[in-house]
């Protein structure tokens, strides 16, 4: 199963909020690089951020869901960034 990155964060709480929204909508979302990013200060940037990912087969629908959220309810901003 190939995963697609929908959003990248430097704050684990924001990543988990987006993952939770996707889970609630029935997507199989995961957060990756979270532990690495939290292991030492500044490492989130060096590790490329904390990623919210879904299976490739769900990516288009998951992006549509995130784009449909009002900005104040979407910590991802622009998906894929």
C-alpha positions, 0 to 999 in steps of 0.5 A, a space after each residue: 500500500 502506497 501512502 500519499 502525503 496530504 499535509 506537512 506540519 511542524 506541530 504534532 497537535 495540528 497533524 493529529 487534528 487533521 488525522 482525526 478529521 480524516 479518520 472521522 470521515 472514514 479515511 485510513 489516515 496516519 501521522 508519520 515522522 512524529 516521534 523523530 520530530 519530537 526527539 530533539 528541538 528543531 528536528 521536525 524541520 530537519 526531518 521534513 516535518 510531521 506528515 499526514 498520509 493516506 493510502 493512494 486510493 483515498 488521496 483525491 477524496 481526502 484532499 477534497 475533504 480538507 479543501 472543503 473545510 473552512 480555513 479556521 477549521 483546517 490547520 493544514 492550510 493548503 493540502 500537500 504543503 
